[in-house]
Amino acid sequence: MFDQVLDLPLHPLIVHAAVFLIPLAGLLGVLFVIPKTRAWARLPMLIVALAGAAVAHVSRESGQALLVAISATASPEEMAAAVAHEEHGDRLFYYSLAYAVVAVLAYLLSIPGRSVFRGILAIVVSVVLVAGAGALMWQTVIAGHSGAVAVWNPDGSIDYSRP
């Protein structure tokens, strides 16, 4: 189910959605923390955080399917790079899932007309959203970089800085 689309591996296609949606969820979380943009960012933060977690799941599953498919012909260096990428991708999935849970909580606590989102609760949720946004950004970069290394330079022998 998570292996191919039109005879192409699903993973390199779906990761582009993850690279877009997961950092966008973090940015919308930061905008939610700002009182002037909270009302505007509230619903988009929820939708994008949930979509980011869903896409991270599909990326993870399709990556595992791709790893199985390449394992028969990959060199030890290629497998090591792919496994390192898998570990970073797994971590990104868990980060995006946790962030989606916090986004749902923030959304529910900030329902207009209720005075629940204030005081220490608002501070804690806001700090978690901002720190989580940073973690999402960082882990997206790390997972993406390790994936690029796995595809383009698994053994580290190519120096792309030379003309």
Beta strands, then each sheet from edge to edge (+ up, - down):
strand 1: 4-5
strand 2: 8-9
sheet 1: 1+ 2-
end
